[in-house]
Amino acid sequence: MKKNCLTIFIICLAFALQAQNVYSYITDRKFMKPEDLYGYDFRPQHKETLDGTKTKVRPGEYSFGYTGNYLYVNGEGIKGVYSVNNTEPTEYGFKMNLMNARDSRIQGHLKIILDNRRNCEALVFRRSSKEQEVIFHMPFLDKKRKDKQAKYFTDLGEFELEEKDSLWGNVIRPFLRIQVADSTYFEFIEVYEAIDKRKKKKPEVKKEKEEKPKFVKKPKKKKKKKKKKDEEDEEVADEDEEMENDEEEEEEEEVEEYVEEYVEEYEEDYTEEYTDDDDDEEEEEEETFEEGEEEENEDEEAETKEVDENAIPDDLTGLPKEKLLEYAERDSKIKVEINHYLYMKTFVEMEDGTTKDYIKKFKIKKIMERENEQAKENEDRFQVALVLDNKKEIYLYLSGRRTLTTIQVGEVYYLMRGF
């Protein structure tokens, strides 16, 4: 039995969403073996009791979703989670033997009734051995509804893979009835990426202008008055120190006065040299050559633009392949590498009940193809293996006409609509 925690989350979301406004249809999928029931949510259109009473139900009012170990049932009087003991093939299709997950004494079954094309046309549900069976009928999908839902799903036989290289640029939407507007899809992308070995220019650092030192006038030191001493020897020593200090202060005052006179003379000379008359002459000169300078600047800007347009940018990320190939021809240090990716998008239900988009990106290193020459008419004949960079593989299964039927990621199979 296939197990995948992420897929179980995704499938359980289908059974919990309230916005289920569509039925499931007879022609949605073919069920060749019990494993094909995995991940499918049956939503019938009519309910019929054994006495022959048949009533129409709203879309999503009753639903039966199978996750491998459990059957999630929604509907009045039968809602619950049932353990699946086993699923056995029968002459009419399949029979699931069920047991109530909370009370093992309550055991029932779900019969999947298939037509001659292996499509499900009805379900027969029995909650326990003490209750009667209830029949649920699937509706037919008319052309109008099929065309309306076509943009959400890839139909069986719709996508033909003639060659391996024709895969890129296509989007595949497998048939997983979670919610039509938010269906799962796979996108195959071819990306041209540059390998740039040029030396990167260091950004220019603007130097700050150094300010000229300003002359600061030092505050004059205040003379300290000496206290009179009783002893004469101390008075004489103090007088000698005062004389020395006075001489030093006089010298400092003379230096400061000289500096002040020098600064005043410098400022007067500077002011006389640059008068208002000179400013007027400069303005006249500027006005005289203003028109000529503007023309020269315009020419310089035009030349700069031409140079910038032809220059190879430092950052080559996200540029179209035409530009990358052009730059690679012009500069031998630029190489262009072609990489292939597979994007898988779906969404999961979080613990708080909200939904969140889930996007997984796979890098594909190479593609290999295998053929089963013993395959019958209705069986897959080709297997295309997408080898990832971690050496794991994702498989695409093709019919004998090379049309896509299934995508396998790990242990999960994604089928096309009508499979």
Secondary structure, DSSP 8 states (H G I E B T S, - for coil): ----HHHHHHHHHHHH-S-------GGG-B--SGGGGTT-EE--SEEEETTS-EEE--TTTSEEEE-SSEEEEESTTT-EEEEEEEEEE-SSEEEEEEEESS-TT-EEEEEEEE-TTSBEEEEEEESSTTS--EEEE-----HHHHHHHGGG--BTTT-B-SSGGGGTT-EE-----S-GGG--EEEEEEEEEEEE-S-------------------------------SSHHHHHHHHHHHHHHHHHHHHHHHHHHHHHHHHHHHHHHHHHHS-HHHHHHHHHHHHHHHHHHHHHHHHHHHHHHHHHHHS--S--TT--HHHHHHHHHH-TTEEEEEEEEEEEEEEEE-TTS-EEEEEEEEEEEEEEEEE-TT--TTS--EEEEEEETTS-EEEEEE-TT-BEEEEEETTEEEE-BT-
